[in-house]
Amino acid sequence: MKTDGTGKIKISDDTATRINVAGEWVFYWKDRFRENLYRVKWDGTDRQKVR
């Protein structure tokens, strides 16, 4: 997404909480109990379960 809010893209169908961006990765918890940590590249590719 651009700084003016245009150019939004959907990077996952997951319901994400506790979202954190580090470099080219977006980290997020998939559930409210913080048991499933995932990461996905900012363009929506290469989704991986971290924990």
Summary of the structure (lengths in Angstrom):
residues: 51
radius of gyration: 11.2
end to end distance: 27.1
largest distance: 33.9
contacts: 109
relative contact order: 0.24
helix: 0%
strand: 35%
